[in-house]
Amino acid sequence: MIYAKRCLGQDGKIINIYKFRTMHPGAHERLEEVAVNGFDSLGKVKNDPRITPIGKFLRKYWIDELPQIYNLARGDIKLVGIRPMSESDWMKYPPVIMERSLRQKPGLIGFNYAFEPSDDFENKFEHIKIYLDQWERDPVATDQEFLLRVIENIVFRGVRSS
């Protein structure tokens, strides 16, 4: 089943991001309950019981993201960049990072896969700053570089989503 997640796009515009459902119904209401498991290097709940068995497979191979090709074709998102997030997710970030990030379209492929995985949330902020600093100087070259780094990490280092 496909669902739409309301996210902030470029310039804070609300966009619907389409995905295959991978969690049990009502999963968002249980976030605080399962957050005690901690978060992985990609900011996802470790051993998340809300994910269905088929959902684990879909996420591991990014099949759940396929409906976002529609978002890409519409121009809501670009190929590589900061993943689309809801307004409540953005509120967890320092305002300056949120403001700088929302100057561009979100990415279908997360730039964060270009870095070594780390469980340290501060590293995530640092990686965003590195990406944004480069992107603000040269958007096209930055997105090309990060796409190549992401592909390298996925193919040769086995980086996968949980």
Rosetta blueprint (number, residue, H / E / L):
1 M L
2 I E
3 Y E
4 A E
5 K E
6 R E
7 C E
8 L E
9 G L
10 Q H
11 D H
12 G H
13 K L
14 I E
15 I E
16 N E
17 I E
18 Y E
19 K E
20 F E
21 R L
22 T L
23 M E
24 H L
25 P L
26 G L
27 A H
28 H H
29 E H
30 R H
31 L H
32 E H
33 E H
34 V H
35 A H
36 V H
37 N H
38 G L
39 F E
40 D L
41 S L
42 L L
43 G L
44 K L
45 V E
46 K L
47 N L
48 D L
49 P L
50 R L
51 I E
52 T L
53 P H
54 I H
55 G H
56 K H
57 F H
58 L H
59 R H
60 K H
61 Y L
62 W L
63 I H
64 D H
65 E H
66 L L
67 P L
68 Q H
69 I H
70 Y H
71 N H
72 L H
73 A H
74 R H
75 G L
76 D L
77 I L
78 K E
79 L E
80 V E
81 G E
82 I L
83 R L
84 P L
85 M E
86 S L
87 E H
88 S H
89 D H
90 W H
91 M L
92 K L
93 Y L
94 P L
95 P H
96 V H
97 I H
98 M H
99 E H
100 R H
101 S H
102 L L
103 R L
104 Q L
105 K L
106 P L
107 G E
108 L E
109 I E
110 G E
111 F H
112 N H
113 Y H
114 A H
115 F L
116 E L
117 P L
118 S L
119 D L
120 D L
121 F H
122 E H
123 N H
124 K H
125 F H
126 E H
127 H H
128 I H
129 K H
130 I H
131 Y H
132 L H
133 D H
134 Q H
135 W H
136 E H
137 R H
138 D L
139 P H
140 V H
141 A H
142 T H
143 D H
144 Q H
145 E H
146 F H
147 L H
148 L H
149 R H
150 V H
151 I H
152 E H
153 N H
154 I H
155 V H
156 F H
157 R H
158 G L
159 V L
160 R L
161 S L
162 S L
